[in-house]
Every structure is written in C-alpha cells, then in structure tokens.
Amino acid sequence: MSIVDKLKGMLGHHPDKAKDAVERGGDMIDERTGNKYTDKVDMGQEKANDYIDRNRPPQS
C-alpha cells in the first residue's frame, strides 16, 4: 500500500480533521510566503476541501 493510499484512507475516516489540517497548512504556507500567494493558497485549500467532501463516506 502506497503512502497516497494510506492518506486517502485516513481522509475518509476523519474528514473534519483533514479539512482542519488543510486550513492550518494553507495558513502556514501563506504566512511563510509573506501572503504573496494568498489567492493561490486559498484556491488550493478550496480544491482540497472539495476533494475531501466528494470522497466523504456515506453517513450511517
């Protein structure tokens, strides 16, 4: 099993934690680049969150 498969599995079980990590990671990148790429970081965060939402397991 590759690391990508492991990450996908983790995201499926904990989507709220994954979205929080995306937000914190993007904010950290934004801060370290001096907010120079804010629009690109925000776009990446949105796409990552959309991916997490699309692959969320059905609620029982």
URKA-V928825 format. One line per field, one symbol per residue. phi: phi as a letter, one per 40 degrees, with the letter a starting at -180 (. if undefined). Layout:
phi->???
//
This chain:
phi->.ccccccccccccbcccccccccccccccdcccgfcbdccccccccccccccccbccccc
//
